[in-house]
Amino acid sequence: MDYDLKITGGEIYDGTGGPGRTGDLGIKDGVIAAIGKVVGRARQSIDARGMVVSPGFVDTHTHYDAQVMWD
C-alpha cells in the first residue's frame, strides 16, 4: 500500500488563513505524505466530499465564552 489512509474530495484548509481547495490527503506512518490529487492505494479510504478537512488542530476553546465571538 502507498498510504495508510487516503481522504478524498474534501475541502482542505491548511491553517494559513488562505482559501480552501478541494483535494485529497495521503497519510503514511501518521504523517501527511501527499496533498492535492493523491494517486495510489491505501489501507483505508474516507470519502470527504461535502466536508472540511483541516490537517492540524483548530481549537476555539476558551473559558470565557464571549472571547470566541470577539476574536
Secondary structure, DSSP 8 states (H G I E B T S, - for coil): --EEEEEEEEEE--SSS---EEEEEEEETTEEEEEES--S-EEEEEE-TTSEE-SS------SSHHHHHH-
